[in-house]
């Protein structure tokens, strides 16, 4: 049982001890516990410590504004405290202290016989705002007294913090001395019952001025302000107790829990096949061993009721439980009582009067005959879900038969149904109740074996752009421009003028019961080259072959003979072939050729002519005698120059 004292704050929160002034005399000393941090408003302008309260005050040169406290050791071990004083605006101010102990109590503990040099365990009169008190071997149950003074006489707060509370083996102070109260030990209540809890205050406390608040799992319970609380649900209940004679918000809690859930199992619904008008007989006791599975049945009693209220009250029970009459569609409430704890739990299950089952009509099954042998393997159990529909597989079984008569007689079930080899035929289904073999329904469906088309896989083809590829006739399938019979359908004989993939797609049956096959091939159209076609030439002496845009010069047709490079000088008449091709022997050769005729004329051979002479006077010459002119027949010289060569023209200059 955990005790929390809201006075013991983990942060430095300022408050007055007990909601009153800090005790400034030894007889009025207050209990404290330094679980984490203890903070209080200091005293100022309040005089000095009574000299009769102790044999002396040790190292303290003065004892102004005294504050007297005592604490009790909770766990044995070293105690290390820091005492710190500051103003309300956070300015550190001088604090001093003296501590005595250990004592066996009871408090208040004061006077020279108790508070003297022999019992002093710590003292400091430094000018510091921080002091330290260390008790190395504190023993559980012993008491210590501490006097803290405000030398500065300024209002503010003083904190006493245990520094080593989280260390292994450290001692601790107990908070049980602060107006101790208890709610008693944790306890268990049965579900659907209640119990009253109330705080027990130890010591001499006048409760007439007390106030109470209650919490459940840390949350305030509205309107719960009395000294008692009725609880019916599990949880951690706490009382917050306030009294002028106690520290504020003294609290204790108690854990209320339900017993461990009964390790019982849920009952199952009981179903029958509703034959006849009813009512029908149900054996409710079938659920007893299911509910108490793995338990000692001698420790429990199981009874059945028509309503939840009846089950909670335990009356009236349904009898006879082994042959209960019902029309079905009824909820049965089960009361399971534990003899050892007196607690009970309830469960429910349904009585279901099922009509004769209706075997669902599954869809037909169509498969492709991959090897075209007329049969295929069928997994008939794929139809189970459609046959069951919304009916439970735990209540019915499905069998498959090759005739309606066999299904009605529940004979000749196909086995194994998940690998049935068959051709096209009708399959008959029987849905049978597990509890009653004569409770059944039938239906049927068709299984179809469709021949699988087989498309011949053609080789890729190549064609030239001037002679498009014509699609050939095919035995199976049709041509398409896209897969799965998509795109444009093409026919045998259609010309293909562009490079593309052609798909051959075939199907048998009709969608969705169709079987398909597909192959494809690529038609590659190579561009036929067009060579240059220069005009025939006839030149004298020699001809320089021009550079071609398309093609090369060859001495033979179809790129045979000798390759003649462009810019070669041709000195004899010849016919050259300008030839170009695309593709190769592995695909197709697309070519063009032009016969280029070149005629080379040889230059005439010129002989020397005999000089022509004439007399200055000749008959028929109209020129005067001796005028140094005469008429000449130049053709005579021309004939001498060309000799016997023909086809020449002689000109004279």
C-alpha positions in Angstrom: 0.0 0.0 0.0 1.7 3.2 -1.2 1.5 6.4 0.9 1.9 9.9 -0.7 2.2 13.1 1.2 1.6 16.1 -1.0 3.8 18.2 1.4 6.8 16.3 -0.1 7.2 18.1 -3.4 9.9 17.2 -5.9 10.2 20.8 -7.0 10.9 23.8 -4.8 7.2 24.8 -4.2 6.8 27.2 -1.2 4.1 26.7 1.4 3.6 27.1 5.2 4.0 24.0 7.2 0.6 22.7 8.3 -1.0 25.8 6.8 0.2 27.7 9.9 3.3 29.5 11.0 6.5 27.6 11.3 7.0 26.3 14.8 9.5 28.6 16.5 9.7 26.8 19.9 10.9 23.3 20.6 7.7 22.1 22.3 5.8 22.9 19.1 8.3 21.2 16.7 6.6 19.7 13.7 7.3 16.4 12.0 8.8 16.5 8.5 10.0 14.0 6.0 12.6 14.9 3.4 11.4 12.5 0.7 12.8 14.6 -2.2 12.5 18.1 -1.0 10.9 19.9 2.0 10.3 23.6 1.5 8.7 26.1 4.0 8.4 29.9 4.5 11.1 31.0 6.9 10.4 33.1 10.1 11.6 36.6 10.5 11.3 39.2 13.3 10.3 36.3 15.6 13.0 36.4 18.3 15.6 33.8 19.2 15.5 30.2 20.3 14.6 29.5 23.9 17.9 28.8 25.8 16.1 26.3 28.0 15.2 24.1 25.1 18.7 22.8 24.8 21.9 22.5 26.9 23.5 24.8 24.3 23.3 25.6 20.5 26.8 24.3 19.6 28.4 26.3 16.8 25.6 28.8 16.5 26.7 32.3 17.6 23.0 33.3 17.6 19.7 31.6 17.0 17.4 34.2 15.4 14.1 33.3 13.8 14.2 29.6 14.8 12.3 26.8 13.1 12.0 23.5 14.9 11.4 20.1 13.2 12.0 16.4 13.8 12.1 13.5 11.4 12.2 9.7 11.7 14.5 7.4 9.7 12.6 5.1 7.4 15.4 3.0 5.9 18.8 2.5 7.5 21.7 4.1 5.7 23.5 7.4 5.2 21.4 10.6 4.9 22.8 13.6 3.1 20.9 16.8 3.1 21.3 20.3 1.6 19.8 23.3 3.4 19.2 26.4 1.3 17.6 29.8 2.0 16.6 32.5 -0.5 14.3 35.5 -0.6 11.1 35.4 -2.5 12.8 37.0 -5.5 15.5 34.3 -5.6 18.4 36.1 -3.8 20.4 33.6 -1.6 20.6 34.6 2.1 22.5 33.2 5.1 21.0 30.1 6.8 22.3 28.2 9.8 21.4 25.0 11.6 22.1 22.6 14.4 20.9 18.9 14.5 20.8 16.4 17.3 20.2 12.6 17.5 19.6 9.8 17.3 16.6 9.5 19.7 14.1 6.7 20.3 11.3 9.2 20.8 8.6 10.0 21.2 8.6 13.6 20.0 8.7 16.4 20.8 12.3 15.9 21.9 13.9 18.9 23.6 15.6 20.0 26.8 19.2 19.9 28.0 19.1 16.2 28.7 18.4 15.5 25.1 19.8 18.4 23.1 23.4 18.8 24.1 26.9 18.5 22.7 26.9 14.7 23.0 23.9 14.3 20.7 24.9 17.0 18.2 25.2 15.4 14.7 25.7 18.6 12.7 26.0 22.3 13.0 27.0 25.3 10.8 27.1 29.0 11.4 28.7 30.0 8.1 27.6 33.1 6.1 26.6 30.8 3.2 23.0 30.4 1.9 23.8 26.7 1.5 24.5 24.3 4.4 25.0 20.5 4.4 23.9 17.9 7.0 25.3 14.4 6.8 24.3 11.5 9.0 26.4 8.5 7.9 24.8 5.7 9.8 21.1 6.5 10.3 19.1 3.6 11.7 15.5 2.9 10.8 13.0 4.0 13.5 15.3 6.5 15.2 14.5 10.3 15.4 16.5 13.4 14.8 15.8 17.0 15.8 16.9 20.0 13.6 16.8 23.7 14.4 17.1 26.0 11.3 17.6 29.8 11.8 17.3 32.8 9.5 20.3 34.9 10.3 19.5 37.4 7.6 16.0 38.1 9.0 14.7 38.6 5.4 11.4 36.8 4.4 11.9 34.0 2.0 11.9 30.2 1.8 14.1 27.5 3.3 14.4 24.1 1.6 15.7 20.8 3.1 16.6 18.4 0.3 17.9 14.8 0.6 20.7 14.6 -2.0 21.3 10.9 -2.0 17.8 9.4 -1.9 18.4 7.7 -5.3 21.7 6.1 -4.4 21.9 2.4 -3.7 22.0 1.7 0.0 21.0 5.3 1.0 18.8 5.9 4.0 15.5 7.6 3.9 13.1 9.4 6.2 9.6 8.1 6.8 6.5 10.1 6.1 4.3 7.9 8.3 4.8 10.4 11.2 2.9 13.1 9.4 -0.7 12.7 10.7 -0.7 9.0 9.8 -3.8 7.5 8.3 -4.5 4.3 6.4 -7.3 2.9 4.2 -6.3 -0.6 5.2 -4.9 -3.3 2.9 -5.6 -3.9 -0.7 -8.6 -6.2 -1.3 -10.6 -8.0 -4.0 -14.3 -7.6 -4.8 -16.4 -9.7 -7.0 -17.7 -8.0 -10.2 -21.2 -6.6 -9.7 -20.7 -6.2 -5.9 -19.6 -3.2 -3.7 -17.7 -2.5 -0.6 -17.3 0.5 1.8 -13.8 2.0 2.4 -13.0 4.6 5.1 -9.7 6.1 6.5 -8.4 5.0 9.9 -6.5 7.9 11.6 -3.8 6.8 14.0 -3.0 9.1 16.9 -4.9 11.8 18.7 -6.5 13.7 15.8 -9.8 15.7 16.1 -11.6 14.7 13.0 -14.5 17.0 13.5 -12.8 19.7 11.4 -11.5 17.3 8.8 -12.3 17.4 5.1 -12.1 14.5 2.6 -11.7 14.2 -1.1 -11.5 10.9 -3.0 -9.7 10.0 -6.2 -9.9 7.0 -8.6 -6.8 6.3 -10.5 -5.5 9.8 -9.8 -8.7 11.6 -10.9 -11.0 13.4 -8.4 -14.3 11.7 -7.9 -17.0 14.3 -8.1 -19.1 14.9 -5.0 -17.1 12.3 -3.0 -16.5 14.4 0.2 -17.6 12.1 3.0 -15.4 10.0 5.3 -16.5 6.8 3.5 -16.7 5.7 -0.1 -18.6 2.9 -1.6 -16.6 1.2 -4.4 -17.8 -1.3 -6.9 -15.2 -1.1 -9.7 -11.5 -2.0 -9.6 -8.9 0.7 -9.4 -6.7 2.6 -7.1 -8.8 4.6 -4.6 -7.1 7.4 -2.5 -8.4 9.7 0.2 -7.0 13.3 0.5 -7.4 14.2 4.2 -7.1 17.7 5.5 -7.2 18.8 9.2 -5.8 21.9 11.0 -3.7 19.6 13.1 -2.1 17.8 10.1 0.0 18.5 7.1 -2.1 19.6 4.1 -3.4 16.9 1.7 -2.4 13.8 3.8 -3.3 10.8 1.7 -3.4 7.1 1.5 -4.6 4.7 -1.2 -5.9 1.2 -1.5 -5.9 -1.0 -4.6 -9.3 -2.6 -5.2 -9.2 -5.3 -7.8 -11.5 -7.9 -9.3 -10.4 -11.5 -8.9 -8.4 -12.9 -11.7 -10.7 -13.6 -14.6 -12.0 -17.1 -14.5 -9.9 -19.1 -17.0 -13.1 -20.3 -18.7 -13.6 -20.6 -22.4 -16.4 -19.2 -24.4 -19.3 -21.5 -25.2 -20.2 -22.3 -28.8 -23.5 -21.6 -30.6 -25.7 -24.7 -30.8 -27.2 -25.4 -34.2 -29.7 -27.9 -35.5 -31.3 -28.6 -38.8 -34.8 -27.4 -38.4 -36.8 -30.4 -39.6 -40.5 -30.0 -39.0 -42.5 -27.2 -37.4 -40.7 -27.1 -34.0 -40.0 -26.5 -31.1 -36.6 -28.2 -31.4 -34.6 -30.0 -28.8 -31.2 -28.5 -27.8 -28.7 -30.1 -25.3 -27.4 -27.0 -23.4 -25.1 -29.2 -21.4 -22.9 -29.7 -24.5 -21.3 -26.3 -23.6 -20.3 -27.3 -20.1 -17.1 -29.2 -21.0 -16.3 -26.4 -23.5 -16.7 -23.7 -20.9 -14.7 -25.6 -18.2 -12.1 -27.0 -20.6 -8.9 -27.7 -18.6 -10.5 -26.8 -15.2 -11.7 -28.9 -12.3 -15.4 -29.1 -12.8 -15.8 -29.7 -9.0 -14.8 -26.1 -8.4 -17.5 -24.6 -10.5 -21.2 -24.7 -11.1 -22.6 -24.0 -14.6 -26.3 -23.0 -15.0 -28.4 -21.6 -17.9 -30.9 -18.8 -18.0 -33.2 -16.9 -20.4 -32.0 -13.4 -19.6 -29.0 -11.6 -18.2 -31.0 -10.5 -15.1 -31.9 -14.1 -14.4 -28.3 -15.1 -14.8 -27.2 -12.4 -12.3 -29.8 -13.4 -9.8 -29.3 -17.1 -10.4 -33.0 -17.7 -10.8 -35.0 -19.2 -12.6 -32.8 -21.8 -14.4 -33.6 -23.4 -17.7 -34.5 -27.0 -17.2 -34.1 -29.6 -18.4 -30.7 -28.3 -19.7 -30.1 -31.6 -21.6 -33.3 -31.4 -23.6 -34.3 -27.8 -23.7 -37.1 -27.0 -26.1 -36.7 -23.9 -28.3 -37.7 -22.5 -31.7 -34.1 -21.4 -32.1 -32.8 -17.9 -32.7 -32.5 -17.5 -28.9 -29.7 -16.2 -26.7 -28.8 -18.4 -23.8 -27.1 -16.8 -20.7 -24.7 -19.0 -18.8 -23.8 -18.4 -15.1 -20.4 -19.9 -14.1 -19.8 -19.6 -10.3 -16.5 -20.3 -8.5 -17.2 -22.2 -5.3 -13.9 -20.9 -3.8 -14.3 -17.1 -4.3 -18.1 -16.9 -4.5 -17.7 -14.8 -7.6 -19.4 -15.6 -10.9 -19.1 -14.7 -14.5 -21.5 -14.9 -17.4 -21.3 -15.9 -21.0 -23.8 -16.2 -23.8 -24.3 -18.4 -26.8 -27.0 -18.7 -29.5 -29.5 -21.5 -30.2 -29.8 -21.6 -34.0 -32.4 -23.6 -35.8 -31.1 -23.7 -39.3 -33.4 -24.5 -42.2 -32.2 -27.3 -44.4 -29.0 -25.9 -45.9 -29.1 -24.2 -49.3 -26.1 -25.3 -51.4 -25.0 -22.2 -53.3 -24.6 -22.4 -57.0 -21.0 -21.7 -57.9 -20.0 -20.3 -61.2 -18.9 -22.6 -64.0 -15.3 -23.4 -64.4 -13.5 -23.2 -67.7 -9.9 -24.2 -68.3 -7.6 -24.3 -71.3 -6.5 -27.7 -72.6 -2.8 -26.9 -72.5 -1.8 -30.2 -74.1 -5.0 -30.6 -76.1 -5.7 -34.1 -74.9 -9.3 -33.4 -74.0 -8.9 -33.4 -70.2 -7.5 -31.1 -67.5 -7.1 -31.2 -63.7 -9.8 -29.3 -61.7 -9.6 -28.2 -58.1 -13.3 -28.5 -57.2 -12.6 -27.3 -53.7 -12.2 -23.8 -55.1 -16.0 -23.8 -55.3 -16.4 -24.5 -51.6 -16.8 -20.9 -50.5 -19.6 -20.3 -53.1 -21.4 -23.5 -52.0 -21.2 -22.5 -48.3 -22.2 -18.9 -48.9 -22.9 -17.5 -45.5 -23.2 -20.9 -43.9 -20.5 -22.1 -41.5 -17.9 -24.7 -42.7 -17.9 -25.9 -39.1 -21.5 -27.0 -39.4 -21.6 -28.4 -43.0 -19.5 -30.4 -45.4 -19.3 -30.1 -49.2 -19.0 -33.1 -51.6 -18.9 -33.3 -55.4 -20.5 -35.9 -57.6 -20.8 -36.8 -61.3 -24.6 -37.3 -61.2 -27.6 -35.8 -59.6 -28.6 -39.3 -58.2 -25.2 -39.8 -56.6 -25.4 -36.3 -54.9 -28.9 -37.1 -53.6 -27.9 -40.5 -52.2 -24.6 -39.1 -50.8 -22.6 -41.7 -52.8 -19.7 -41.7 -55.2 -18.2 -38.4 -53.9 -15.3 -37.3 -56.1 -12.1 -38.0 -54.2 -9.7 -36.2 -54.2 -11.8 -33.2 -55.1 -8.9 -30.9 -55.4 -7.3 -32.8 -58.3 -10.1 -34.1 -60.4 -9.1 -35.1 -64.0 -12.0 -34.6 -66.4 -13.2 -33.3 -69.7 -16.3 -31.1 -70.1 -19.2 -32.2 -67.9 -21.7 -31.2 -65.2 -20.7 -31.5 -61.6 -23.3 -31.9 -58.8 -22.7 -30.5 -55.3 -24.1 -31.7 -52.0 -24.0 -29.5 -48.8 -24.5 -31.7 -45.8 -25.0 -30.9 -42.1 -22.3 -32.4 -39.9 -24.8 -33.0 -37.2 -27.4 -34.6 -39.4 -26.4 -36.4 -42.6 -30.0 -36.2 -43.8 -29.9 -32.4 -43.7 -28.6 -31.3 -47.0 -29.0 -29.3 -50.2 -27.7 -29.7 -53.8 -26.7 -27.6 -56.7 -24.6 -28.0 -59.9 -22.2 -26.3 -62.2 -20.4 -26.9 -65.5 -16.8 -27.6 -66.0 -15.5 -27.0 -69.5 -12.2 -27.9 -71.2 -11.5 -25.5 -74.0 -8.9 -26.4 -76.7 -5.8 -24.3 -76.5 -4.9 -22.6 -79.7 -1.2 -22.9 -80.8 0.2 -20.1 -82.8 3.3 -20.8 -85.0 6.1 -18.5 -84.0 7.3 -16.9 -87.2 10.8 -15.6 -87.9 11.6 -11.9 -88.2 11.5 -10.7 -91.8 13.2 -7.9 -93.8 12.0 -6.0 -96.9 13.1 -3.1 -99.0 11.1 0.1 -99.1 10.4 -0.2 -102.8 8.9 -3.7 -102.3 6.7 -3.8 -99.1 6.4 -7.1 -97.2 3.1 -8.9 -97.8 1.7 -10.7 -94.8 1.4 -14.5 -95.7 -1.5 -16.8 -95.0 -1.4 -18.3 -91.5 -3.3 -21.4 -90.2 -4.0 -20.3 -86.7 -4.7 -16.7 -85.4 -4.9 -13.3 -86.9 -2.5 -10.4 -87.4 -2.7 -7.4 -85.1 -0.6 -4.3 -84.5 -0.8 -4.6 -80.7 -0.7 -7.4 -78.2 -3.7 -9.4 -77.0 -5.6 -8.7 -80.2 -5.3 -5.0 -79.8 -4.6 -2.2 -82.2 -5.5 -2.7 -85.9 -6.4 -6.2 -87.2 -4.4 -7.0 -90.4 -5.2 -9.5 -93.1 -3.0 -11.9 -95.1 -1.7 -10.0 -98.2 -1.7 -6.6 -96.4 1.5 -4.7 -97.3 3.8 -3.7 -94.5 5.7 -0.5 -95.5 7.1 0.5 -92.1 9.3 -1.3 -89.6 7.0 -2.6 -86.8 6.1 -5.6 -84.6 3.3 -7.7 -85.9 1.4 -9.9 -83.4 -0.3 -13.1 -84.3 -3.1 -13.6 -81.7 -5.5 -16.6 -81.5 -8.3 -17.4 -79.1 -10.8 -20.2 -78.7 -14.0 -20.0 -76.8 -15.6 -16.7 -75.8 -14.6 -14.3 -73.1 -14.2 -14.9 -70.2 -14.0 -18.6 -71.0 -11.5 -18.2 -73.8 -8.0 -19.6 -74.3 -5.4 -17.6 -76.1 -2.0 -17.9 -77.6 0.2 -15.2 -79.1 3.5 -14.8 -80.9 5.0 -11.9 -82.6 7.7 -11.1 -85.2 9.4 -7.9 -86.4 9.1 -6.7 -89.9 12.1 -4.5 -90.7 11.7 -2.2 -93.8 15.1 -1.1 -95.1 15.3 2.1 -97.1 16.3 1.4 -100.7 19.2 3.7 -101.7 18.9 6.0 -104.8 22.3 6.5 -106.5 23.5 9.6 -108.4 22.7 9.5 -112.2 25.1 11.8 -114.0 24.6 12.4 -117.7 26.9 10.4 -120.1 30.1 12.3 -120.9 32.2 12.5 -124.1 35.6 14.2 -123.6 38.9 14.5 -125.3 41.9 13.1 -123.6 40.7 12.3 -120.0 37.8 12.7 -117.5 38.0 13.2 -113.7 35.3 11.2 -111.9 33.1 13.5 -109.8 32.4 12.9 -106.1 29.0 11.1 -105.6 26.3 11.9 -103.1 25.1 8.3 -103.1 26.9 5.2 -104.4 30.3 4.2 -105.6 31.9 3.5 -109.0 32.5 -0.1 -109.9 33.7 -1.7 -113.1 31.2 -4.5 -112.8 27.5 -4.6 -112.2 26.0 -5.1 -108.6 29.1 -3.8 -106.9 31.4 -6.2 -108.6 34.7 -5.7 -110.4 37.0 -3.0 -109.2 35.9 -0.1 -107.0 37.0 3.1 -108.7 37.5 6.0 -106.3 36.0 9.4 -107.0 38.3 11.9 -108.7 40.1 9.2 -110.6 41.1 10.3 -114.1 39.5 8.1 -116.8 41.7 8.1 -120.0 39.8 5.5 -122.0 36.2 5.1 -122.9 34.4 2.9 -120.4 31.0 2.2 -118.8 31.2 2.4 -115.0 28.4 1.3 -112.6 27.3 3.6 -109.8 26.1 1.1 -107.1 24.8 1.5 -103.5 23.1 -1.0 -101.1 21.5 -1.1 -97.5 21.2 -4.2 -95.4 23.4 -7.3 -95.7 23.4 -11.0 -96.5 22.0 -11.8 -93.1 18.9 -9.7 -93.6 18.2 -8.4 -97.1 20.1 -6.3 -99.6 18.3 -3.3 -101.0 20.3 -1.7 -103.9 20.3 0.8 -106.8 22.6 1.0 -109.8 23.2 3.3 -112.7 25.4 2.7 -115.8 27.5 5.7 -116.4 29.0 5.9 -120.0 32.3 7.8 -120.5 33.6 8.3 -124.0 37.3 9.5 -124.3 38.3 10.9 -127.8 42.0 10.7 -128.8 43.6 14.0 -130.2 44.5 14.0 -134.0 48.1 13.6 -135.1 49.3 16.7 -137.0 52.0 16.3 -139.7 54.1 19.1 -141.1 52.8 20.6 -144.3 55.1 21.4 -147.3 55.4 25.2 -147.6 53.3 26.6 -150.3 55.0 28.7 -153.0 53.6 30.8 -155.9 54.9 33.2 -158.5 54.2 36.8 -158.0 52.4 36.7 -161.3 50.1 34.1 -162.3 47.4 33.7 -164.8 44.2 34.5 -163.3 45.7 36.5 -160.5 44.2 39.8 -160.3 47.0 41.2 -158.4 49.6 43.3 -160.2 52.9 41.7 -161.1 55.6 41.8 -158.4 53.3 43.1 -155.7 54.4 40.3 -153.4 51.0 38.7 -153.2 49.4 35.6 -154.7 46.4 33.3 -154.3 47.1 30.0 -152.3 45.0 26.8 -151.9 45.4 26.1 -148.2 43.4 22.8 -148.4 46.5 21.3 -149.9 48.4 21.9 -146.7 45.4 20.8 -144.6 45.4 17.4 -146.4 49.1 17.1 -145.7 48.5 17.9 -142.0 45.8 15.2 -141.2 47.1 12.7 -143.7 44.7 9.7 -143.8 42.8 10.5 -140.5 39.1 10.9 -140.9 36.4 12.7 -139.1 38.6 15.7 -138.6 37.9 19.3 -139.5 40.8 21.6 -140.4 40.6 25.2 -139.7 43.1 27.9 -140.7 44.2 30.9 -138.8 
